[in-house]
């Protein structure tokens, strides 16, 4: 399994709009791509003093599935224009890891 990790931040005033955009547009849009080997996405939130940090963790069966999602430049971040307008900062590249041990995703 390949895990794709990406981070971005919003100002607190944009956090509710950003979360709604993810839940109603971005995540369903990824699901609709019907990528073979896509296993889902998790969203993490970390409120800081002047920003809200978000981390997405996507799971793919193998490298071919990651490339089906993003193409040959698979490290490029996936951020739609509406999200860019709400984000204060975001990773331009995602980081990928091979999952060696998994107990959390099985529950």
N, C-alpha and C positions, 0 to 999 in steps of 0.2 A: 504494500500500500504506500502511496505517495501522499504526503501532507503538504499543502500549500498554505503559507502564513503571510498575512498582509496587515499593515497597521495604518491607521489614519486618525486624525483628531478634528474635532469641531469646537467652536466656542459653545459654551453652555446653552446659549439662546437658540442654537441650531440643532441641538441634540435630538429633540423630539421629531422634528421634520426629517432629519437624516435617518433615524430609526424607522420611521414610517416609510420612507422611500426604499430602504433596504427590504423591509417586510412585504411591501405591496408591489414593488417594481423590480428591484435588482434580483432578489432571490428567486421569485417566480420566473423571471427572464432567463436565469441560468438553468433552472429546471426545465424550461421549455426548449432549451437547446438539445435536449434528449441525448446527452453525451454518454456513450457506452463507457462504463467504468467510473462514472461520477457517483460518489457515495454520500454526498451531502455537505452541508456547511454549518458551522457554528459561529455565533457572534458573541464576543466578549466585550464588556464595557468597564472602563476604569475612570471614575470621576477624579479629576485633579482640581487644583485651585482655580485655574483660569481656562481649563480645557477639558474636554471629554475625550479620552482615548478609546479607540475601538480596534479590536483585532478580529480578523476573520480567519477561520481555519477550515479549509476545504480538504476533503478526502477523495482520492482517486485510486482506482485499482492498480494502475501502472502508468508508466511514462507516456504511453500512447494516448491514454485518456487525457492527460494533462495537455498534450499537444493538440488533441482534438478540440479542447476548450480554448486554447490561446494561440495555436499555431507553432511554428518553429521557434519564434521568439517567446517561448512559454513563460519566461520570468517577468515579462511586461505586466504591469498592473492592469486590472480590469476595473475601471472607474468610469461610469457613464457621466455625461456632461452635467446632468442635474445634480449628481453627487459632488462633482468638482466645485460647484457653486456653494455647497454647504460645508465643505471641508476646509479647515484651516491649514492643515498639512496632510500629506499622505505619501506612502512609499511609492516610488516610481517603478520599483521592481519587487516582486514577491519572492519569498525564500521557500525552497522546497526541501523536504527531508524524506528519507525512506523511514517508514514506521517499523521499528524493530520489536516493540512490545506494545500490546494493546489490551488493557483491561477496562478502561473508561468507556470506550465506544461500544462495548458489548452489552452494557446494561440498559 
